[in-house]
Amino acid sequence: MARIAVIKQDAPGRPPAAASIPTALDAANDHVFENGADAVYFEIVNSDGANSVTVEAVRVACPTCGASAEPSGKGMVTAAPGETKLLGPLPAALYGQGDAGRDIHLNVSGTGTGTIRALKA
């Protein structure tokens, strides 16, 4: 399944790559943000009036990281109906994907609808 890209956009009055265009949450295809490890937060806005939505960053396989490398749940947020949550920043050692080990893969679950965008850390 192809992941849906979170699109970069410069925010008015801020340094380049400060924010990205809000992208519709897509639980069928999930998302990828290129070169975002250690550098961005993700803003999840649940615009659904009745259902929650969960966004989880996919951890890399890391046999030497151990369970104590990061507090439980840091790589996941659940936004209740009408709620906005932030996720990140996500360390490349635990979440970096792709050839350069800097891409972030995000999985979406739940029936809530809304948007996701990246904000410069």
C-alpha positions as semicolon CSV with decimal commas, in nm:
position;residue;x (nm);y (nm);z (nm)
1;M;0,000;0,000;0,000
2;A;0,136;0,343;-0,090
3;R;0,160;0,599;0,189
4;I;0,008;0,947;0,145
5;A;0,271;1,223;0,172
6;V;0,239;1,506;0,422
7;I;0,312;1,807;0,197
8;K;0,566;2,073;0,300
9;Q;0,473;2,442;0,277
10;D;0,634;2,759;0,409
11;A;0,417;2,939;0,664
12;P;0,380;3,318;0,618
13;G;0,633;3,511;0,827
14;R;0,823;3,201;0,939
15;P;1,149;3,045;0,823
16;P;1,129;2,808;0,526
17;A;0,985;2,461;0,596
18;A;0,830;2,585;0,921
19;A;0,497;2,416;0,855
20;S;0,327;2,194;0,604
21;I;-0,011;2,205;0,437
22;P;-0,274;2,018;0,640
23;T;-0,329;1,678;0,478
24;A;-0,647;1,475;0,523
25;L;-0,595;1,181;0,758
26;D;-0,597;0,858;0,559
27;A;-0,637;0,534;0,757
28;A;-0,646;0,325;0,437
29;N;-0,304;0,437;0,310
30;D;-0,135;0,597;0,616
31;H;0,130;0,870;0,580
32;V;0,500;0,941;0,530
33;F;0,693;1,261;0,602
34;E;1,031;1,279;0,431
35;N;1,336;1,391;0,627
36;G;1,134;1,466;0,940
37;A;1,309;1,262;1,210
38;D;1,427;1,485;1,499
39;A;1,302;1,794;1,311
40;V;0,922;1,817;1,325
41;Y;0,613;1,783;1,539
42;F;0,292;1,654;1,385
43;E;-0,033;1,837;1,456
44;I;-0,333;1,606;1,443
45;V;-0,672;1,779;1,424
46;N;-0,976;1,555;1,468
47;S;-1,269;1,738;1,309
48;D;-1,506;1,445;1,356
49;G;-1,792;1,515;1,596
50;A;-1,827;1,162;1,733
51;N;-1,521;0,943;1,671
52;S;-1,160;0,935;1,793
53;V;-0,856;0,896;1,571
54;T;-0,513;0,758;1,662
55;V;-0,185;0,838;1,486
56;E;0,115;0,618;1,561
57;A;0,473;0,660;1,440
58;V;0,621;0,332;1,316
59;R;0,934;0,233;1,511
60;V;1,230;0,087;1,327
61;A;1,350;-0,260;1,411
62;C;1,620;-0,191;1,670
63;P;1,739;-0,493;1,865
64;T;1,977;-0,277;2,074
65;C;1,725;-0,001;2,163
66;G;1,544;-0,196;2,433
67;A;1,203;-0,122;2,581
68;S;1,339;0,151;2,809
69;A;1,481;0,362;2,522
70;E;1,164;0,569;2,513
71;P;0,867;0,615;2,748
72;S;0,569;0,402;2,654
73;G;0,323;0,574;2,422
74;K;0,548;0,866;2,319
75;G;0,520;0,768;1,953
76;M;0,139;0,765;1,951
77;V;-0,147;1,006;2,021
78;T;-0,524;0,968;2,023
79;A;-0,735;1,274;1,946
80;A;-1,090;1,268;2,079
81;P;-1,371;1,423;1,873
82;G;-1,294;1,790;1,808
83;E;-0,950;1,768;1,973
84;T;-0,606;1,876;1,847
85;K;-0,296;1,684;1,959
86;L;0,078;1,710;1,892
87;L;0,309;1,415;1,825
88;G;0,689;1,437;1,831
89;P;0,956;1,520;1,769
90;L;1,047;1,164;1,689
91;P;1,412;1,055;1,727
92;A;1,570;0,914;1,412
93;A;1,733;0,632;1,610
94;L;1,389;0,494;1,698
95;Y;1,164;0,614;1,413
96;G;1,386;0,699;1,112
97;Q;1,283;0,505;0,800
98;G;1,393;0,510;0,436
99;D;1,736;0,508;0,275
100;A;1,870;0,798;0,485
101;G;1,695;0,686;0,803
102;R;1,518;1,024;0,834
103;D;1,164;0,957;0,702
104;I;0,876;0,919;0,946
105;H;0,602;0,663;0,873
106;L;0,270;0,735;1,044
107;N;-0,018;0,490;1,076
108;V;-0,374;0,613;1,129
109;S;-0,648;0,414;1,302
110;G;-0,999;0,487;1,421
111;T;-1,293;0,631;1,235
112;G;-1,235;0,998;1,318
113;T;-1,169;1,239;1,034
114;G;-0,943;1,541;1,025
115;T;-0,600;1,658;0,918
116;I;-0,231;1,612;0,991
117;R;0,047;1,859;0,929
118;A;0,412;1,891;1,022
119;L;0,547;2,183;1,226
120;K;0,917;2,263;1,253
121;A;1,055;2,159;1,594
